[in-house]
Amino acid sequence: MKLGLTYITALLLLSVALMSCRGQTTDKPPLRHHFNMNFQERFNSQQENPFFEDGMAMRMPVEGTVARGNLRHDLALFEGLDEDGNYIDEIPFDVTRDFLYRGKDRYDIFCQMCHGGTGDGRGIIMTGEYGYVPAPTFHRTDSYNMPNGELYSAIANGIRTMPSYATQINVKDRWAIVAYLRALQRSQNISEEEMDQYDVDIAELQEIYRVEQEREEARAAARAAAADDEVSAEMGERLIVQQGCQACHSLDGSPGVGPTFTGLFESEVTFVDGTSAIADEEYLYESIVDPGARITEGYDNVMPPYAHLSESEIQSLVEFIKSLADE
């Protein structure tokens, strides 16, 4: 009996001890038995350290050393360049079916929303009013002639308004995306005679295309109706922001990816073929809907066509650019 009372008493004392640890507060300072963990003999960033002759606490890496994981001894593999610094044409991996499908998987995750499922530059966030600069299509002469190393570099280092994907996509996957881009380019230029060799329902594909075209036309009609055929410089200024035009064209005369809009109207423009013209309303209109028709000297053919805009929207952009003629 005495043993049973002792056992019960011990359990009660243990219960009270455990309950005392359940969130009670105290004004007493915490017990610290190892103060060296709180007050370490160390130096903060940019702090002076008298131990070194130069007094710098932040040390530069030892000359000739490379941080683990940062050795880039193979320029072709890691940079897409040859020994002379030129972009390479070959892909430094075996382009197998699995490799292509890996590229498709990575493309669908990281690229499709801007460049579109077929690489036409009409991804979901490019056709809406998100303020992004439309991505260029991969189905153009410049993209066909672009070395594979240049495509790889764009993924690894970014280009213009496109950020680098080096932290999201590893080296092999970047090359897999390049291989898949080439497959996309070939797939969009295959003839019906060639397609007949495979198990492809051409009629079904044509129907899907027809439906998509009807949807696009309906969206364009809806935009035109919403705009109520308004044509004004004020509307053009709003479109400049909505379509992300300022990412390439400045409004203050400063240089950019494309010519500045300030003072552009009625100025003389020289083209890469040596010809020139006055930037009148007709030229501004053509530059919006078919920017590759005449490329301004000193600039690359990177602007996608904005033919998806309604007639009133295009005219409003022209009016806004005209309003900047005297600024």
Phi and psi in degrees as GROMACS dihedral restraints (atoms count N, CA, C in turn):
[ dihedral_restraints ]
;  ai    aj    ak    al  type     phi  dphi    fc
    3     4     5     6     1   -65.2    20    10
    4     5     6     7     1   -36.5    20    10
    6     7     8     9     1   -65.0    20    10
    7     8     9    10     1   -37.9    20    10
    9    10    11    12     1   -65.8    20    10
   10    11    12    13     1   -40.4    20    10
   12    13    14    15     1   -64.7    20    10
   13    14    15    16     1   -39.0    20    10
   15    16    17    18     1   -63.9    20    10
   16    17    18    19     1   -40.7    20    10
   18    19    20    21     1   -64.4    20    10
   19    20    21    22     1   -43.2    20    10
   21    22    23    24     1   -65.4    20    10
   22    23    24    25     1   -41.4    20    10
   24    25    26    27     1   -61.6    20    10
   25    26    27    28     1   -41.6    20    10
   27    28    29    30     1   -63.6    20    10
   28    29    30    31     1   -40.2    20    10
   30    31    32    33     1   -64.5    20    10
   31    32    33    34     1   -40.8    20    10
   33    34    35    36     1   -63.9    20    10
   34    35    36    37     1   -43.2    20    10
   36    37    38    39     1   -64.0    20    10
   37    38    39    40     1   -39.1    20    10
   39    40    41    42     1   -65.5    20    10
   40    41    42    43     1   -39.2    20    10
   42    43    44    45     1   -64.0    20    10
   43    44    45    46     1   -43.5    20    10
   45    46    47    48     1   -62.8    20    10
   46    47    48    49     1   -40.4    20    10
   48    49    50    51     1   -64.5    20    10
   49    50    51    52     1   -41.3    20    10
   51    52    53    54     1   -68.6    20    10
   52    53    54    55     1   -39.1    20    10
   54    55    56    57     1   -65.0    20    10
   55    56    57    58     1   -28.6    20    10
   57    58    59    60     1   -68.8    20    10
   58    59    60    61     1   -11.7    20    10
   60    61    62    63     1   -96.1    20    10
   61    62    63    64     1     5.1    20    10
   63    64    65    66     1   -94.0    20    10
   64    65    66    67     1    70.7    20    10
   66    67    68    69     1    80.8    20    10
   67    68    69    70     1    12.8    20    10
   69    70    71    72     1   -69.9    20    10
   70    71    72    73     1   146.8    20    10
   72    73    74    75     1  -104.7    20    10
   73    74    75    76     1   158.8    20    10
   75    76    77    78     1  -150.1    20    10
   76    77    78    79     1   151.8    20    10
   78    79    80    81     1   -89.5    20    10
   79    80    81    82     1    -5.9    20    10
   81    82    83    84     1   -75.5    20    10
   82    83    84    85     1   145.5    20    10
   84    85    86    87     1   -68.0    20    10
   85    86    87    88     1   149.0    20    10
   87    88    89    90     1   -67.3    20    10
   88    89    90    91     1   154.4    20    10
   90    91    92    93     1   -82.3    20    10
   91    92    93    94     1   126.6    20    10
   93    94    95    96     1  -123.8    20    10
   94    95    96    97     1   112.3    20    10
   96    97    98    99     1   -92.1    20    10
   97    98    99   100     1   -18.9    20    10
   99   100   101   102     1  -125.0    20    10
  100   101   102   103     1    85.7    20    10
  102   103   104   105     1   -68.9    20    10
  103   104   105   106     1   -20.4    20    10
  105   106   107   108     1   -64.9    20    10
  106   107   108   109     1   -18.1    20    10
  108   109   110   111     1   -77.8    20    10
  109   110   111   112     1   -23.8    20    10
  111   112   113   114     1   -91.9    20    10
  112   113   114   115     1   -33.1    20    10
  114   115   116   117     1  -124.7    20    10
  115   116   117   118     1    79.8    20    10
  117   118   119   120     1   -86.8    20    10
  118   119   120   121     1   148.1    20    10
  120   121   122   123     1   -83.7    20    10
  121   122   123   124     1    84.4    20    10
  123   124   125   126     1  -139.5    20    10
  124   125   126   127     1   173.6    20    10
  126   127   128   129     1  -122.2    20    10
  127   128   129   130     1   139.0    20    10
  129   130   131   132     1   -82.9    20    10
  130   131   132   133     1   170.1    20    10
  132   133   134   135     1   -58.7    20    10
  133   134   135   136     1   138.6    20    10
  135   136   137   138     1    67.7    20    10
  136   137   138   139     1     7.7    20    10
  138   139   140   141     1   -83.8    20    10
  139   140   141   142     1   152.7    20    10
  141   142   143   144     1   -78.4    20    10
  142   143   144   145     1   139.4    20    10
  144   145   146   147     1  -127.4    20    10
  145   146   147   148     1   107.8    20    10
  147   148   149   150     1   -69.5    20    10
  148   149   150   151     1    -8.9    20    10
  150   151   152   153     1   -66.3    20    10
  151   152   153   154     1   -34.2    20    10
  153   154   155   156     1   -96.2    20    10
  154   155   156   157     1   150.7    20    10
  156   157   158   159     1   -61.9    20    10
  157   158   159   160     1   -36.8    20    10
  159   160   161   162     1   -84.6    20    10
  160   161   162   163     1    -4.5    20    10
  162   163   164   165     1    74.5    20    10
  163   164   165   166     1    10.6    20    10
  165   166   167   168     1   -93.9    20    10
  166   167   168   169     1   127.8    20    10
  168   169   170   171     1   -77.5    20    10
  169   170   171   172     1   -33.5    20    10
  171   172   173   174     1   -86.8    20    10
  172   173   174   175     1   117.5    20    10
  174   175   176   177     1   -97.4    20    10
  175   176   177   178     1   141.0    20    10
  177   178   179   180     1   -75.4    20    10
  178   179   180   181     1   150.2    20    10
  180   181   182   183     1   -59.3    20    10
  181   182   183   184     1   150.1    20    10
  183   184   185   186     1   -61.8    20    10
  184   185   186   187     1   133.9    20    10
  186   187   188   189     1   -57.3    20    10
  187   188   189   190     1   132.1    20    10
  189   190   191   192     1    90.4    20    10
  190   191   192   193     1    -4.0    20    10
  192   193   194   195     1   -95.5    20    10
  193   194   195   196     1   156.5    20    10
  195   196   197   198     1  -130.1    20    10
  196   197   198   199     1   131.8    20    10
  198   199   200   201     1   -62.5    20    10
  199   200   201   202     1   147.0    20    10
  201   202   203   204     1   -58.4    20    10
  202   203   204   205     1   131.8    20    10
  204   205   206   207     1    88.5    20    10
  205   206   207   208     1    -6.4    20    10
  207   208   209   210     1  -107.0    20    10
  208   209   210   211     1    11.5    20    10
  210   211   212   213     1   -75.9    20    10
  211   212   213   214     1   116.9    20    10
  213   214   215   216     1  -119.5    20    10
  214   215   216   217     1    67.6    20    10
  216   217   218   219     1   -79.3    20    10
  217   218   219   220     1   -19.5    20    10
  219   220   221   222     1  -106.5    20    10
  220   221   222   223     1    98.4    20    10
  222   223   224   225     1   -61.1    20    10
  223   224   225   226     1   -40.7    20    10
  225   226   227   228     1   -62.3    20    10
  226   227   228   229     1   -43.4    20    10
  228   229   230   231     1   -71.9    20    10
  229   230   231   232     1   -47.9    20    10
  231   232   233   234     1   -90.6    20    10
  232   233   234   235     1   -24.7    20    10
  234   235   236   237     1  -119.8    20    10
  235   236   237   238     1   -14.6    20    10
  237   238   239   240     1    74.4    20    10
  238   239   240   241     1    24.9    20    10
  240   241   242   243     1  -122.6    20    10
  241   242   243   244     1   154.0    20    10
  243   244   245   246     1   -92.5    20    10
  244   245   246   247     1  -174.7    20    10
  246   247   248   249     1   -67.1    20    10
  247   248   249   250     1   -19.8    20    10
  249   250   251   252     1   -92.9    20    10
  250   251   252   253     1     2.1    20    10
  252   253   254   255     1    85.6    20    10
  253   254   255   256     1    12.1    20    10
  255   256   257   258     1   -95.1    20    10
  256   257   258   259     1   151.0    20    10
  258   259   260   261     1   -67.0    20    10
  259   260   261   262     1   138.6    20    10
  261   262   263   264     1   -85.1    20    10
  262   263   264   265     1   158.1    20    10
  264   265   266   267     1   -97.6    20    10
  265   266   267   268     1   -28.8    20    10
  267   268   269   270     1   -86.1    20    10
  268   269   270   271     1   157.2    20    10
  270   271   272   273     1   -98.8    20    10
  271   272   273   274     1   122.5    20    10
  273   274   275   276     1   -77.6    20    10
  274   275   276   277     1    34.2    20    10
  276   277   278   279     1  -143.4    20    10
  277   278   279   280     1   156.2    20    10
  279   280   281   282     1   -71.2    20    10
  280   281   282   283     1   122.6    20    10
  282   283   284   285     1   -85.0    20    10
  283   284   285   286     1    86.1    20    10
  285   286   287   288     1   -97.3    20    10
  286   287   288   289     1   173.3    20    10
  288   289   290   291     1   -60.0    20    10
  289   290   291   292     1   -45.2    20    10
  291   292   293   294     1   -62.0    20    10
  292   293   294   295     1   -37.6    20    10
  294   295   296   297     1   -64.6    20    10
  295   296   297   298     1   -42.6    20    10
  297   298   299   300     1   -64.9    20    10
  298   299   300   301     1   -42.3    20    10
  300   301   302   303     1   -67.6    20    10
  301   302   303   304     1   -32.1    20    10
  303   304   305   306     1   -64.7    20    10
  304   305   306   307     1   -41.1    20    10
  306   307   308   309     1   -62.9    20    10
  307   308   309   310     1   -40.1    20    10
  309   310   311   312     1   -62.2    20    10
  310   311   312   313     1   -42.6    20    10
  312   313   314   315     1   -61.3    20    10
  313   314   315   316     1   -46.3    20    10
  315   316   317   318     1   -69.1    20    10
  316   317   318   319     1   -37.7    20    10
  318   319   320   321     1   -62.2    20    10
  319   320   321   322     1   -45.2    20    10
  321   322   323   324     1   -62.9    20    10
  322   323   324   325     1   -30.5    20    10
  324   325   326   327     1   -80.1    20    10
  325   326   327   328     1   -46.7    20    10
  327   328   329   330     1  -104.9    20    10
  328   329   330   331     1   -20.6    20    10
  330   331   332   333     1  -116.4    20    10
  331   332   333   334     1   -32.1    20    10
  333   334   335   336     1   -60.5    20    10
  334   335   336   337     1   -35.7    20    10
  336   337   338   339     1   -62.7    20    10
  337   338   339   340     1   -22.8    20    10
  339   340   341   342     1  -104.6    20    10
  340   341   342   343     1   -48.6    20    10
  342   343   344   345     1   -87.1    20    10
  343   344   345   346     1    -8.1    20    10
  345   346   347   348     1    84.2    20    10
  346   347   348   349     1   157.9    20    10
  348   349   350   351     1   -64.1    20    10
  349   350   351   352     1   -28.2    20    10
  351   352   353   354     1  -105.0    20    10
  352   353   354   355     1     3.6    20    10
  354   355   356   357     1    80.7    20    10
  355   356   357   358     1    20.2    20    10
  357   358   359   360     1   -88.9    20    10
  358   359   360   361     1     4.0    20    10
  360   361   362   363     1    78.3    20    10
  361   362   363   364     1    14.4    20    10
  363   364   365   366     1  -116.4    20    10
  364   365   366   367     1    51.5    20    10
  366   367   368   369     1   -67.2    20    10
  367   368   369   370     1   168.4    20    10
  369   370   371   372     1   -61.2    20    10
  370   371   372   373     1   -34.7    20    10
  372   373   374   375     1   -89.5    20    10
  373   374   375   376     1    -0.3    20    10
  375   376   377   378     1   -91.5    20    10
  376   377   378   379     1   -29.1    20    10
  378   379   380   381     1   -89.5    20    10
  379   380   381   382     1   -15.6    20    10
  381   382   383   384     1   -90.5    20    10
  382   383   384   385     1  -176.8    20    10
  384   385   386   387     1   -97.7    20    10
  385   386   387   388     1    64.4    20    10
  387   388   389   390     1   -98.0    20    10
  388   389   390   391     1    -6.8    20    10
  390   391   392   393     1    83.6    20    10
  391   392   393   394     1    14.2    20    10
  393   394   395   396     1   -89.9    20    10
  394   395   396   397     1   146.9    20    10
  396   397   398   399     1   -72.8    20    10
  397   398   399   400     1   121.7    20    10
  399   400   401   402     1   -54.6    20    10
  400   401   402   403     1   134.8    20    10
  402   403   404   405     1   -71.4    20    10
  403   404   405   406     1   142.7    20    10
  405   406   407   408     1   -69.4    20    10
  406   407   408   409     1   150.9    20    10
  408   409   410   411     1   -74.6    20    10
  409   410   411   412     1   147.5    20    10
  411   412   413   414     1   -84.3    20    10
  412   413   414   415     1    -6.0    20    10
  414   415   416   417     1  -100.9    20    10
  415   416   417   418     1    65.1    20    10
  417   418   419   420     1  -146.1    20    10
  418   419   420   421     1   162.6    20    10
  420   421   422   423     1   -59.3    20    10
  421   422   423   424     1   -43.3    20    10
  423   424   425   426     1   -60.9    20    10
  424   425   426   427     1   -39.9    20    10
  426   427   428   429     1   -71.5    20    10
  427   428   429   430     1   -37.3    20    10
  429   430   431   432     1   -62.2    20    10
  430   431   432   433     1   -38.5    20    10
  432   433   434   435     1   -85.9    20    10
  433   434   435   436     1    -5.0    20    10
  435   436   437   438     1   -70.8    20    10
  436   437   438   439     1   129.6    20    10
  438   439   440   441     1   -61.7    20    10
  439   440   441   442     1   151.7    20    10
  441   442   443   444     1   -60.2    20    10
  442   443   444   445     1   -34.4    20    10
  444   445   446   447     1   -63.5    20    10
  445   446   447   448     1   -30.9    20    10
  447   448   449   450     1   -71.5    20    10
  448   449   450   451     1   -38.7    20    10
  450   451   452   453     1   -63.2    20    10
  451   452   453   454     1   -43.1    20    10
  453   454   455   456     1   -60.3    20    10
  454   455   456   457     1   -43.8    20    10
  456   457   458   459     1   -61.7    20    10
  457   458   459   460     1   -37.6    20    10
  459   460   461   462     1   -62.9    20    10
  460   461   462   463     1   -37.5    20    10
  462   463   464   465     1   -71.1    20    10
  463   464   465   466     1   -43.7    20    10
  465   466   467   468     1   -74.3    20    10
  466   467   468   469     1   -39.5    20    10
  468   469   470   471     1  -111.6    20    10
  469   470   471   472     1   -11.2    20    10
  471   472   473   474     1    81.4    20    10
  472   473   474   475     1   162.6    20    10
  474   475   476   477     1  -155.1    20    10
  475   476   477   478     1   129.8    20    10
  477   478   479   480     1    51.2    20    10
  478   479   480   481     1  -119.1    20    10
  480   481   482   483     1   -85.8    20    10
  481   482   483   484     1    -4.7    20    10
  483   484   485   486     1   -84.3    20    10
  484   485   486   487     1   126.8    20    10
  486   487   488   489     1   -78.3    20    10
  487   488   489   490     1   167.0    20    10
  489   490   491   492     1   -72.4    20    10
  490   491   492   493     1   141.3    20    10
  492   493   494   495     1  -111.0    20    10
  493   494   495   496     1    24.2    20    10
  495   496   497   498     1   -63.5    20    10
  496   497   498   499     1   -33.4    20    10
  498   499   500   501     1   -81.5    20    10
  499   500   501   502     1   -20.3    20    10
  501   502   503   504     1   -96.7    20    10
  502   503   504   505     1   -29.7    20    10
  504   505   506   507     1  -123.1    20    10
  505   506   507   508     1   123.3    20    10
  507   508   509   510     1   -75.2    20    10
  508   509   510   511     1   172.9    20    10
  510   511   512   513     1   -59.2    20    10
  511   512   513   514     1   -49.4    20    10
  513   514   515   516     1   -64.0    20    10
  514   515   516   517     1   -39.0    20    10
  516   517   518   519     1   -68.1    20    10
  517   518   519   520     1   -30.8    20    10
  519   520   521   522     1   -64.1    20    10
  520   521   522   523     1   -42.9    20    10
  522   523   524   525     1   -67.9    20    10
  523   524   525   526     1   -33.7    20    10
  525   526   527   528     1   -63.9    20    10
  526   527   528   529     1   -38.8    20    10
  528   529   530   531     1   -64.5    20    10
  529   530   531   532     1   -41.4    20    10
  531   532   533   534     1   -58.8    20    10
  532   533   534   535     1   -44.7    20    10
  534   535   536   537     1   -62.1    20    10
  535   536   537   538     1   -39.9    20    10
  537   538   539   540     1   -68.9    20    10
  538   539   540   541     1   -34.6    20    10
  540   541   542   543     1   -60.9    20    10
  541   542   543   544     1   -41.3    20    10
  543   544   545   546     1   -64.7    20    10
  544   545   546   547     1   -37.6    20    10
  546   547   548   549     1   -65.2    20    10
  547   548   549   550     1   -38.8    20    10
  549   550   551   552     1   -61.6    20    10
  550   551   552   553     1   -43.3    20    10
  552   553   554   555     1   -61.7    20    10
  553   554   555   556     1   -42.4    20    10
  555   556   557   558     1   -68.8    20    10
  556   557   558   559     1   -36.9    20    10
  558   559   560   561     1   -67.0    20    10
  559   560   561   562     1   -27.4    20    10
  561   562   563   564     1   -87.0    20    10
  562   563   564   565     1    -0.1    20    10
  564   565   566   567     1  -127.8    20    10
  565   566   567   568     1    22.1    20    10
  567   568   569   570     1   -88.1    20    10
  568   569   570   571     1   142.0    20    10
  570   571   572   573     1   -83.7    20    10
  571   572   573   574     1   163.2    20    10
  573   574   575   576     1   -64.9    20    10
  574   575   576   577     1   -31.6    20    10
  576   577   578   579     1   -62.4    20    10
  577   578   579   580     1   -41.2    20    10
  579   580   581   582     1   -69.2    20    10
  580   581   582   583     1   -38.0    20    10
  582   583   584   585     1   -65.3    20    10
  583   584   585   586     1   -27.8    20    10
  585   586   587   588     1   -63.9    20    10
  586   587   588   589     1   -17.4    20    10
  588   589   590   591     1   -77.1    20    10
  589   590   591   592     1   -11.7    20    10
  591   592   593   594     1  -118.1    20    10
  592   593   594   595     1   169.2    20    10
  594   595   596   597     1   -84.2    20    10
  595   596   597   598     1    74.8    20    10
  597   598   599   600     1  -126.5    20    10
  598   599   600   601     1   130.4    20    10
  600   601   602   603     1   -89.4    20    10
  601   602   603   604     1    94.7    20    10
  603   604   605   606     1   -64.0    20    10
  604   605   606   607     1   -38.1    20    10
  606   607   608   609     1   -62.0    20    10
  607   608   609   610     1   -39.0    20    10
  609   610   611   612     1   -66.8    20    10
  610   611   612   613     1   -41.2    20    10
  612   613   614   615     1   -64.0    20    10
  613   614   615   616     1   -40.6    20    10
  615   616   617   618     1   -64.6    20    10
  616   617   618   619     1   -36.2    20    10
  618   619   620   621     1   -67.4    20    10
  619   620   621   622     1   -41.3    20    10
  621   622   623   624     1   -61.0    20    10
  622   623   624   625     1   -42.6    20    10
  624   625   626   627     1   -63.7    20    10
  625   626   627   628     1   -42.3    20    10
  627   628   629   630     1   -61.1    20    10
  628   629   630   631     1   -43.3    20    10
  630   631   632   633     1   -63.5    20    10
  631   632   633   634     1   -42.5    20    10
  633   634   635   636     1   -64.3    20    10
  634   635   636   637     1   -40.0    20    10
  636   637   638   639     1   -64.7    20    10
  637   638   639   640     1   -39.7    20    10
  639   640   641   642     1   -64.3    20    10
  640   641   642   643     1   -39.8    20    10
  642   643   644   645     1   -64.3    20    10
  643   644   645   646     1   -41.8    20    10
  645   646   647   648     1   -65.3    20    10
  646   647   648   649     1   -40.9    20    10
  648   649   650   651     1   -64.8    20    10
  649   650   651   652     1   -37.0    20    10
  651   652   653   654     1   -66.5    20    10
  652   653   654   655     1   -39.8    20    10
  654   655   656   657     1   -64.7    20    10
  655   656   657   658     1   -40.4    20    10
  657   658   659   660     1   -64.7    20    10
  658   659   660   661     1   -39.7    20    10
  660   661   662   663     1   -65.6    20    10
  661   662   663   664     1   -38.3    20    10
  663   664   665   666     1   -65.6    20    10
  664   665   666   667     1   -40.3    20    10
  666   667   668   669     1   -64.0    20    10
  667   668   669   670     1   -41.1    20    10
  669   670   671   672     1   -64.4    20    10
  670   671   672   673     1   -40.5    20    10
  672   673   674   675     1   -66.4    20    10
  673   674   675   676     1   -39.3    20    10
  675   676   677   678     1   -66.0    20    10
  676   677   678   679     1   -34.8    20    10
  678   679   680   681     1   -73.2    20    10
  679   680   681   682     1   -17.6    20    10
  681   682   683   684     1    58.1    20    10
  682   683   684   685     1    32.0    20    10
  684   685   686   687     1    58.4    20    10
  685   686   687   688     1    22.3    20    10
  687   688   689   690     1   -69.3    20    10
  688   689   690   691     1   134.0    20    10
  690   691   692   693     1  -127.6    20    10
  691   692   693   694     1   114.5    20    10
  693   694   695   696     1  -160.7    20    10
  694   695   696   697     1   156.7    20    10
  696   697   698   699     1   -64.9    20    10
  697   698   699   700     1   -31.7    20    10
  699   700   701   702     1   -64.6    20    10
  700   701   702   703     1   -43.0    20    10
  702   703   704   705     1   -65.2    20    10
  703   704   705   706     1   -38.9    20    10
  705   706   707   708     1   -61.4    20    10
  706   707   708   709     1   -38.1    20    10
  708   709   710   711     1   -64.7    20    10
  709   710   711   712     1   -39.4    20    10
  711   712   713   714     1   -64.5    20    10
  712   713   714   715     1   -40.1    20    10
  714   715   716   717     1   -67.0    20    10
  715   716   717   718     1   -33.7    20    10
  717   718   719   720     1   -56.6    20    10
  718   719   720   721     1   -41.1    20    10
  720   721   722   723     1   -73.8    20    10
  721   722   723   724     1   -46.4    20    10
  723   724   725   726     1   -62.8    20    10
  724   725   726   727     1   -38.9    20    10
  726   727   728   729     1   -89.7    20    10
  727   728   729   730     1    -0.9    20    10
  729   730   731   732     1    70.6    20    10
  730   731   732   733     1    27.8    20    10
  732   733   734   735     1   -64.4    20    10
  733   734   735   736     1   -31.1    20    10
  735   736   737   738     1   -68.6    20    10
  736   737   738   739     1   -12.1    20    10
  738   739   740   741     1   -65.8    20    10
  739   740   741   742     1   -25.3    20    10
  741   742   743   744     1  -117.6    20    10
  742   743   744   745     1   -32.3    20    10
  744   745   746   747     1  -114.5    20    10
  745   746   747   748     1   117.6    20    10
  747   748   749   750     1   -78.6    20    10
  748   749   750   751     1   161.7    20    10
  750   751   752   753     1  -111.9    20    10
  751   752   753   754     1     8.4    20    10
  753   754   755   756     1  -123.5    20    10
  754   755   756   757     1    11.4    20    10
  756   757   758   759     1    90.2    20    10
  757   758   759   760     1    -7.5    20    10
  759   760   761   762     1   -75.0    20    10
  760   761   762   763     1   150.9    20    10
  762   763   764   765     1   -69.8    20    10
  763   764   765   766     1   156.6    20    10
  765   766   767   768     1  -156.3    20    10
  766   767   768   769     1  -164.7    20    10
  768   769   770   771     1   -63.2    20    10
  769   770   771   772     1   -34.6    20    10
  771   772   773   774     1  -123.1    20    10
  772   773   774   775     1   172.2    20    10
  774   775   776   777     1   -62.0    20    10
  775   776   777   778     1   148.0    20    10
  777   778   779   780     1   -67.7    20    10
  778   779   780   781     1   147.5    20    10
  780   781   782   783     1   -78.3    20    10
  781   782   783   784     1   -22.8    20    10
  783   784   785   786     1   -69.6    20    10
  784   785   786   787     1   122.3    20    10
  786   787   788   789     1    74.9    20    10
  787   788   789   790     1     9.0    20    10
  789   790   791   792     1   -72.9    20    10
  790   791   792   793     1   -43.5    20    10
  792   793   794   795     1   -61.2    20    10
  793   794   795   796     1   131.1    20    10
  795   796   797   798     1    66.8    20    10
  796   797   798   799     1    14.3    20    10
  798   799   800   801     1   -90.5    20    10
  799   800   801   802     1   161.7    20    10
  801   802   803   804     1   -87.2    20    10
  802   803   804   805     1   129.1    20    10
  804   805   806   807     1  -115.0    20    10
  805   806   807   808     1   129.1    20    10
  807   808   809   810     1  -101.3    20    10
  808   809   810   811     1   136.6    20    10
  810   811   812   813     1  -104.4    20    10
  811   812   813   814     1   165.3    20    10
  813   814   815   816     1   -64.5    20    10
  814   815   816   817     1   -21.7    20    10
  816   817   818   819     1   -85.5    20    10
  817   818   819   820     1     4.0    20    10
  819   820   821   822     1    94.2    20    10
  820   821   822   823     1   -12.9    20    10
  822   823   824   825     1   -81.6    20    10
  823   824   825   826     1   171.3    20    10
  825   826   827   828     1  -146.2    20    10
  826   827   828   829     1   165.2    20    10
  828   829   830   831     1  -159.5    20    10
  829   830   831   832     1   162.9    20    10
  831   832   833   834     1   -87.6    20    10
  832   833   834   835     1   132.6    20    10
  834   835   836   837     1   -76.7    20    10
  835   836   837   838     1    75.3    20    10
  837   838   839   840     1   -89.6    20    10
  838   839   840   841     1  -171.6    20    10
  840   841   842   843     1   -61.7    20    10
  841   842   843   844     1   -40.2    20    10
  843   844   845   846     1   -62.4    20    10
  844   845   846   847     1   -41.4    20    10
  846   847   848   849     1   -65.7    20    10
  847   848   849   850     1   -43.1    20    10
  849   850   851   852     1   -61.9    20    10
  850   851   852   853     1   -41.7    20    10
  852   853   854   855     1   -62.2    20    10
  853   854   855   856     1   -47.3    20    10
  855   856   857   858     1   -62.7    20    10
  856   857   858   859     1   -37.9    20    10
  858   859   860   861     1   -66.2    20    10
  859   860   861   862     1   -23.2    20    10
  861   862   863   864     1   -83.9    20    10
  862   863   864   865     1   -45.7    20    10
  864   865   866   867     1   -89.0    20    10
  865   866   867   868     1   -23.9    20    10
  867   868   869   870     1  -145.0    20    10
  868   869   870   871     1    69.0    20    10
  870   871   872   873     1   -64.9    20    10
  871   872   873   874     1   -19.5    20    10
  873   874   875   876     1   -81.6    20    10
  874   875   876   877     1    -4.6    20    10
  876   877   878   879     1   -65.4    20    10
  877   878   879   880     1   -43.5    20    10
  879   880   881   882     1  -139.2    20    10
  880   881   882   883     1   116.0    20    10
  882   883   884   885     1   -95.7    20    10
  883   884   885   886     1   125.7    20    10
  885   886   887   888     1   -67.7    20    10
  886   887   888   889     1   138.2    20    10
  888   889   890   891     1   -59.0    20    10
  889   890   891   892     1   133.7    20    10
  891   892   893   894     1    93.7    20    10
  892   893   894   895     1    -1.1    20    10
  894   895   896   897     1  -128.9    20    10
  895   896   897   898     1   155.1    20    10
  897   898   899   900     1   -92.5    20    10
  898   899   900   901     1   158.2    20    10
  900   901   902   903     1   -83.5    20    10
  901   902   903   904     1    77.8    20    10
  903   904   905   906     1  -119.7    20    10
  904   905   906   907     1    -7.6    20    10
  906   907   908   909     1   -81.2    20    10
  907   908   909   910     1   127.3    20    10
  909   910   911   912     1   -78.3    20    10
  910   911   912   913     1   157.2    20    10
  912   913   914   915     1   -70.5    20    10
  913   914   915   916     1   144.7    20    10
  915   916   917   918     1  -107.9    20    10
  916   917   918   919     1    38.0    20    10
  918   919   920   921     1   -67.8    20    10
  919   920   921   922     1   -11.4    20    10
  921   922   923   924     1   -74.1    20    10
  922   923   924   925     1   -13.8    20    10
  924   925   926   927     1   -73.8    20    10
  925   926   927   928     1   151.9    20    10
  927   928   929   930     1   -74.0    20    10
  928   929   930   931     1   165.8    20    10
  930   931   932   933     1   -59.9    20    10
  931   932   933   934     1   -41.7    20    10
  933   934   935   936     1   -67.8    20    10
  934   935   936   937     1   -34.0    20    10
  936   937   938   939     1   -67.9    20    10
  937   938   939   940     1   -42.2    20    10
  939   940   941   942     1   -64.8    20    10
  940   941   942   943     1   -44.0    20    10
  942   943   944   945     1   -63.3    20    10
  943   944   945   946     1   -34.7    20    10
  945   946   947   948     1   -67.8    20    10
  946   947   948   949     1   -38.1    20    10
  948   949   950   951     1   -61.8    20    10
  949   950   951   952     1   -42.0    20    10
  951   952   953   954     1   -61.1    20    10
  952   953   954   955     1   -44.6    20    10
  954   955   956   957     1   -61.4    20    10
  955   956   957   958     1   -39.2    20    10
  957   958   959   960     1   -67.9    20    10
  958   959   960   961     1   -42.0    20    10
  960   961   962   963     1   -63.4    20    10
  961   962   963   964     1   -38.0    20    10
  963   964   965   966     1   -62.4    20    10
  964   965   966   967     1   -36.2    20    10
  966   967   968   969     1   -67.0    20    10
  967   968   969   970     1   -16.8    20    10
  969   970   971   972     1   -94.2    20    10
  970   971   972   973     1     8.5    20    10
  972   973   974   975     1   -63.9    20    10
  973   974   975   976     1   -36.4    20    10
  975   976   977   978     1   -99.1    20    10
  976   977   978   979     1     5.3    20    10
